[in-house]
């Protein structure tokens, strides 16, 4: 029987539970530095029994749609702040990945250049900026980088046939649309010692968008070219939110897991240990991602482990997401 608190192997990491914390927004900043509340948050999450931490989103530059609600490697305090953050996580033997999630890209001519319009030089510029971020992540002590290719972020649109109708080597078939990312993965692996995670949509739910079959094909390509793990998300839906046919969604998730040999993280508004353990034991799922429950109560896993079960206090009101805050509006108080 699988259990949330199994000590398991996740790629090259030995982790203390199957729960992966994934971050979203970061607004707790002042004068170019993180507030004390951020360090406190990471300390409480890291010692709670979490297996692995994925950071809040990092933007590439100040033109990005979510720049004001995220962090970046370009501010003057980055190295000091995040060396402290990674040290906190490692103190509790918890690996941490830096999540790079550009929504727009500024190619120097257009700060919202999309897949069909970006030039080859623009693609090289994008790749170079990502490689610089990867280098900074490694210097700051991160164990890896997550390329957010899911939801509606820039890379998710680039690999999606709904948005990408290029006629060159970066458009058309699945491989070509993924080429920019595959080249990036290869370059990161050649130059840095970082775990590479890719957050992807299983499907797009748009006419002319990605199907589950293509989502699985993309997962296989990412593994083949050097990705170390995958996190499955959706454009607007997740496991728990596909009310119309959740069984079909889980069936596709299981098919994807069967087709790759790297860890796959699955989430979906999961709020209680009974449901999570049921998902683990009735599917091929090995790792569960959670976000908002950690926003509502950073140390809830401690209570779950002590009691043998538990239910998150998170009401899924979505205010933290909608208001783009890394704090809970029901229970949390801003420091």
C-alpha positions as CSV (number, residue, x, y, z in Angstrom):
1,X,0.0,0.0,0.0
2,X,1.3,3.4,-0.9
3,X,1.0,6.2,1.6
4,X,1.5,10.0,1.5
5,X,4.4,9.8,4.0
6,X,6.4,7.0,2.3
7,X,10.1,7.8,2.0
8,X,10.6,7.4,-1.7
9,X,13.1,8.1,-4.5
10,X,12.2,11.0,-6.9
11,X,14.7,10.9,-9.7
12,X,18.1,11.3,-7.9
13,X,16.5,12.7,-4.7
14,X,15.5,10.7,-1.6
15,X,12.4,12.5,-0.4
16,X,10.4,12.0,2.9
17,X,6.9,12.1,1.4
18,X,5.0,11.9,-1.8
19,X,3.6,15.4,-1.5
20,X,5.2,18.1,-3.7
21,X,4.5,21.7,-2.8
22,X,4.2,23.9,-5.8
23,X,4.2,27.7,-5.5
24,X,2.3,30.4,-7.4
25,X,2.7,34.1,-6.5
26,X,5.3,36.1,-4.6
27,X,4.4,39.6,-3.6
28,X,6.0,39.7,-0.1
29,X,8.8,42.0,-1.2
30,X,10.1,45.4,-0.1
31,X,12.8,47.6,-1.7
32,X,14.0,44.8,-3.9
33,X,14.3,42.1,-1.2
34,X,12.0,39.4,0.1
35,X,10.2,40.1,3.4
36,X,10.9,38.1,6.6
37,X,7.5,36.4,6.0
38,X,8.8,34.6,3.0
39,X,11.7,33.0,4.9
40,X,9.3,32.0,7.7
41,X,7.0,30.5,5.1
42,X,9.7,28.4,3.6
43,X,11.0,27.2,7.0
44,X,7.5,26.1,8.1
45,X,6.8,24.3,4.8
46,X,10.2,22.6,4.6
47,X,10.0,21.2,8.1
48,X,6.4,20.0,7.7
49,X,7.1,16.7,6.0
50,X,6.9,17.8,2.4
51,X,8.9,15.8,-0.1
52,X,10.0,18.5,-2.5
53,X,9.4,22.2,-2.9
54,X,8.8,24.0,-6.2
55,X,9.2,27.8,-5.8
56,X,6.8,30.6,-6.6
57,X,7.0,31.6,-10.2
58,X,9.9,33.5,-11.6
59,X,9.4,36.0,-14.4
60,X,12.0,36.7,-17.1
61,X,11.7,40.5,-17.1
62,X,9.6,43.5,-16.0
63,X,7.4,43.4,-19.2
64,X,5.9,40.1,-18.1
65,X,2.1,40.0,-17.3
66,X,2.7,38.6,-13.8
67,X,5.9,40.5,-13.0
68,X,4.4,42.4,-10.1
69,X,3.0,39.2,-8.6
70,X,6.1,37.0,-9.0
71,X,9.9,37.2,-8.4
72,X,12.8,37.3,-10.7
73,X,16.5,36.5,-10.8
74,X,17.3,40.1,-11.9
75,X,16.8,42.0,-8.7
76,X,19.8,43.1,-6.6
77,X,18.9,40.9,-3.7
78,X,18.3,37.6,-5.6
79,X,21.5,35.8,-4.7
80,X,21.4,36.6,-1.0
81,X,17.7,36.0,-0.6
82,X,17.5,32.7,-2.5
83,X,20.7,31.3,-1.1
84,X,19.1,31.8,2.3
85,X,15.8,30.1,1.0
86,X,17.7,27.1,-0.5
87,X,19.7,26.8,2.7
88,X,16.5,26.7,4.8
89,X,15.1,23.9,2.6
90,X,18.4,21.9,2.7
91,X,18.5,22.2,6.5
92,X,15.5,19.9,6.5
93,X,16.8,17.7,3.7
94,X,14.2,19.0,1.2
95,X,15.2,19.6,-2.4
96,X,13.9,22.8,-4.0
97,X,13.4,23.7,-7.7
98,X,13.1,27.2,-9.1
99,X,10.0,27.6,-11.2
100,X,10.6,29.7,-14.3
101,X,7.2,30.8,-15.8
102,X,7.3,33.6,-18.4
103,X,3.8,34.5,-19.6
104,X,5.0,37.0,-22.2
105,X,8.4,37.3,-23.9
106,X,10.1,40.6,-24.9
107,X,12.3,39.9,-28.0
108,X,13.5,43.5,-28.1
109,X,11.0,44.5,-30.7
110,X,7.7,43.3,-29.2
111,X,7.3,42.7,-25.5
112,X,4.4,40.3,-26.2
113,X,5.8,38.5,-29.2
114,X,4.0,35.2,-29.8
115,X,5.0,31.9,-31.4
116,X,4.1,32.8,-35.0
117,X,5.9,36.1,-34.9
118,X,9.1,35.5,-33.0
119,X,12.2,35.3,-35.2
120,X,15.0,32.7,-35.0
121,X,17.2,35.4,-33.3
122,X,14.3,36.0,-30.9
123,X,14.2,32.3,-30.1
124,X,17.9,32.3,-29.4
125,X,17.4,35.3,-27.2
126,X,14.7,33.5,-25.2
127,X,16.9,30.4,-24.8
128,X,19.8,32.6,-23.7
129,X,17.8,34.3,-21.1
130,X,16.5,31.0,-19.7
131,X,20.1,29.6,-19.6
132,X,21.1,32.7,-17.6
133,X,18.3,32.0,-15.1
134,X,19.4,28.4,-14.9
135,X,22.9,29.5,-14.1
136,X,21.7,31.9,-11.4
137,X,19.5,29.1,-9.9
138,X,22.5,26.8,-9.6
139,X,24.6,29.5,-8.0
140,X,21.8,30.3,-5.5
141,X,21.7,26.6,-4.4
142,X,18.6,25.4,-6.2
143,X,18.6,21.7,-6.9
144,X,16.8,22.1,-10.2
145,X,14.7,24.2,-12.5
146,X,11.1,23.8,-13.5
147,X,10.2,25.0,-16.9
148,X,6.5,26.0,-16.6
149,X,5.0,24.9,-20.0
150,X,1.5,24.5,-18.6
151,X,-1.6,26.5,-18.1
152,X,-1.5,29.5,-20.5
153,X,2.1,30.4,-19.9
154,X,4.4,31.3,-22.9
155,X,5.9,27.9,-23.5
156,X,2.5,26.2,-23.3
157,X,1.3,28.4,-26.2
158,X,4.5,27.9,-28.2
159,X,4.1,24.1,-28.2
160,X,0.4,24.2,-28.8
161,X,-0.9,23.8,-32.4
162,X,-3.8,26.2,-31.6
163,X,-1.2,29.1,-31.3
164,X,1.8,27.9,-33.3
165,X,1.3,27.7,-37.0
166,X,4.9,28.4,-38.0
167,X,6.1,27.0,-41.2
168,X,9.8,26.5,-40.2
169,X,11.6,24.0,-38.0
170,X,9.8,25.5,-34.9
171,X,6.3,24.9,-36.0
172,X,4.1,22.2,-37.6
173,X,4.4,18.7,-36.1
174,X,4.8,18.0,-32.4
175,X,8.5,17.6,-32.5
176,X,9.1,21.0,-34.2
177,X,6.8,22.8,-31.9
178,X,8.7,21.4,-28.9
179,X,12.1,21.9,-30.6
180,X,12.9,25.2,-28.7
181,X,12.3,23.5,-25.3
182,X,14.2,20.3,-26.3
183,X,17.2,22.4,-27.3
184,X,16.9,24.2,-23.9
185,X,16.8,21.0,-22.0
186,X,19.9,19.7,-23.9
187,X,21.8,23.0,-23.2
188,X,20.9,23.0,-19.5
189,X,22.0,19.4,-19.1
190,X,25.3,20.1,-20.8
191,X,26.2,23.2,-18.8
192,X,24.6,22.8,-15.3
193,X,24.0,20.2,-12.7
194,X,20.3,20.8,-12.3
195,X,17.3,18.6,-12.1
196,X,15.0,19.6,-15.0
197,X,11.3,19.4,-14.4
198,X,8.7,20.4,-17.0
199,X,5.2,21.4,-16.0
200,X,2.8,20.6,-18.9
201,X,-0.8,20.4,-19.8
202,X,-2.1,17.0,-20.6
203,X,-4.6,18.5,-23.0
204,X,-5.8,21.9,-24.1
205,X,-9.6,21.6,-24.3
206,X,-9.7,23.9,-27.3
207,X,-10.7,22.9,-30.8
208,X,-7.5,22.6,-32.7
209,X,-5.5,22.5,-29.5
210,X,-3.5,19.7,-27.8
211,X,-5.2,16.3,-27.3
212,X,-4.3,13.8,-24.5
213,X,-2.5,11.7,-27.2
214,X,-0.3,14.6,-28.1
215,X,0.2,15.5,-24.4
216,X,1.6,12.0,-24.0
217,X,3.8,12.3,-27.1
218,X,5.2,15.6,-25.7
219,X,5.9,13.9,-22.3
220,X,7.8,11.2,-24.1
221,X,9.8,13.7,-26.1
222,X,10.7,15.7,-23.0
223,X,12.0,12.5,-21.3
224,X,13.9,11.5,-24.4
225,X,15.7,14.8,-24.5
226,X,16.7,14.9,-20.9
227,X,13.8,16.1,-18.6
228,X,14.1,14.5,-15.2
229,X,10.5,14.8,-14.1
230,X,7.1,16.1,-15.2
231,X,4.2,17.9,-13.4
232,X,0.8,17.6,-15.0
233,X,-1.5,20.6,-15.0
234,X,-4.2,21.9,-17.3
235,X,-5.2,25.1,-19.2
236,X,-8.3,25.5,-17.0
237,X,-8.9,22.1,-15.5
238,X,-7.4,19.6,-13.1
239,X,-8.1,16.1,-11.8
240,X,-10.6,17.3,-9.2
241,X,-12.2,19.9,-11.5
242,X,-13.0,17.7,-14.5
243,X,-16.5,17.1,-13.1
244,X,-17.8,15.9,-16.5
245,X,-15.6,12.9,-16.6
246,X,-12.9,12.7,-14.0
247,X,-12.4,8.9,-14.6
248,X,-11.5,9.6,-18.2
249,X,-9.0,12.2,-17.1
250,X,-7.4,9.8,-14.7
251,X,-7.3,7.2,-17.4
252,X,-5.3,9.6,-19.6
253,X,-3.0,10.4,-16.6
254,X,-2.3,6.7,-16.1
255,X,-1.6,6.3,-19.8
256,X,0.9,9.1,-19.7
257,X,2.7,7.6,-16.6
258,X,2.8,4.2,-18.3
259,X,4.6,5.8,-21.3
260,X,7.5,7.5,-19.4
261,X,10.1,6.3,-17.0
262,X,10.6,9.5,-15.0
263,X,8.6,10.8,-12.0
264,X,5.2,12.3,-12.8
265,X,3.5,14.8,-10.3
266,X,-0.3,15.0,-10.4
267,X,-2.4,17.6,-8.7
268,X,-6.0,18.8,-8.7
269,X,-7.5,20.7,-5.7
270,X,-6.8,17.8,-3.4
271,X,-7.6,18.6,0.2
272,X,-7.7,15.5,2.4
273,X,-5.4,12.6,3.1
274,X,-8.1,9.9,2.5
275,X,-8.7,11.1,-1.1
276,X,-5.0,11.4,-1.8
277,X,-4.2,7.9,-0.5
278,X,-7.1,6.5,-2.5
279,X,-5.7,8.2,-5.7
280,X,-2.2,6.8,-4.9
281,X,-3.5,3.3,-4.4
282,X,-6.0,3.1,-7.2
283,X,-3.9,4.6,-9.9
284,X,-0.3,4.6,-11.2
285,X,0.2,8.0,-9.5
286,X,3.2,8.2,-7.2
287,X,3.5,11.9,-6.4
288,X,0.9,14.6,-5.6
289,X,1.2,18.3,-5.9
290,X,-0.5,20.8,-3.5
291,X,-0.4,24.5,-3.5
292,X,-3.2,26.4,-1.8
293,X,-3.4,24.2,1.3
294,X,0.2,25.3,2.0
295,X,-0.9,28.9,1.6
296,X,-3.8,28.4,4.1
297,X,-1.6,26.5,6.6
298,X,2.1,26.0,6.0
299,X,2.5,23.1,8.4
300,X,-0.6,21.1,7.9
301,X,1.4,18.0,6.9
302,X,2.8,17.8,10.4
303,X,-0.7,17.4,11.8
304,X,-1.7,14.9,9.1
305,X,1.3,12.7,9.9
306,X,0.8,12.9,13.6
307,X,-2.9,12.1,13.4
308,X,-2.6,9.5,10.6
309,X,-5.1,11.5,8.5
310,X,-6.3,15.0,7.9
311,X,-8.3,17.6,6.0
312,X,-6.9,20.9,4.8
313,X,-8.5,24.0,6.3
314,X,-8.3,25.5,2.7
315,X,-11.8,26.3,1.6
316,X,-10.7,26.6,-2.1
317,X,-12.1,30.1,-2.2
318,X,-9.4,30.9,-4.7
319,X,-8.8,34.4,-3.3
320,X,-5.1,33.8,-3.0
321,X,-4.9,32.9,-6.7
322,X,-7.4,35.6,-7.9
323,X,-5.8,38.4,-5.9
324,X,-2.3,37.1,-6.7
325,X,-1.1,36.8,-3.1
326,X,1.0,34.2,-1.4
327,X,-1.1,34.4,1.7
328,X,-4.6,33.1,2.8
329,X,-7.5,35.6,3.0
330,X,-9.5,33.2,5.2
331,X,-6.9,32.3,7.8
332,X,-3.6,34.0,7.1
333,X,-2.5,37.4,8.4
334,X,0.0,39.5,6.5
335,X,3.2,39.9,8.4
